[in-house]
Amino acid sequence: MELFQWGTDPWGQEVLIRVSWDLLYLSFWAGVAFIVFHLIYAAVWVPKLAREHAAGGAASADGIPAKIERHTLAARLFHWVMAASMLVLIVTGFFPIIGIQFAWVTIHWIAGVVLTISIIYHIVHATFFLDFWSIWILPSDLAEAAARVKRQLGQEGGEVQKHGKYPLDHKLYHTAVMLAGFAVIATGLVMLFRIENSLVARDAYLLAEETWGLMYTLHGLGAVLFVMLTLTHIYFAIRPDKIWLTKAMIFGSVGREEYLSHHDPKRWDVSSK
């Protein structure tokens, strides 16, 4: 399996062109493998842990409203615009590679611009209007993760507390999406100069050949990572035990019982909301 593709510039020098499309298939099957592993884990190991650690009283519902807002309308609109643009980018970027040919370039760059605008909007919205630190990995998340590992290994000191608004796996996913997203957006904006479009004048000589190769490589690495991320995200979105989260992204709120079952009121205080 090759990781990168190389070519020759006009002066006969070997230059990097882009990632090898072997990585596309690797990313796809890695996503499938993760899903299969998690299905087995959820069916065999999770029930065992639940039986062994079924204890502890339910948190008090005093002051907890019947419905708790988890995602504002603005946040939900961003999520679905980003999701739609990302799916369009994946289809237009990779379907021609696997043999499904169509006029994809214009659709691809327009979807990329929509994604870019939505991300800029989200950065401003999350920074000034939402709880900015709720989605970032904090020391308390690492302590919680260590306790969960100890519990799964049957060790002492593995008492696991409920998490705040977002558990560690959500935060890790957000970080991966952020890194891949910045890679494809930054390089994609530069790559607009290599195609005919209505935003910037085409200038194939804006960068040296080796620099263009680096742009295409970084763009490809971020893009193939999104294949695996998208597969796993859809999988978790349709799991019966996670469907309450998907409904929250559609309707905006979760019920009191769902909140108390999954969240620590001290780490995500909704009593005053």
Buried (B, 14 or more C-beta within 10 A) or exposed (E): EEEBBEEEBEEEEEBBBBBBBBBBBBBBEBBBEBBEEBEEEEEEEEEEBEEEEEEEEEBEEEEBBEBBBBBEEBBBBBBEBBBBBBBBBBBBBBEBEEEEEEEBEEBBBBBBBBBBEBBEBBEEBBEEEBEEEBBEBEEBBEEBBEBBEBBBEEEEEBEBEBBBBBBBEBBEBBEBBEEBBEBBBBBBBBBBBBEEBEEEEEEEEBBEBEEBBBBBBBBBBBBBBBBBBBBBBBBBEEBEEEEBBBBBBEEBBBBBEBBBEBBBBEBBBBEEE
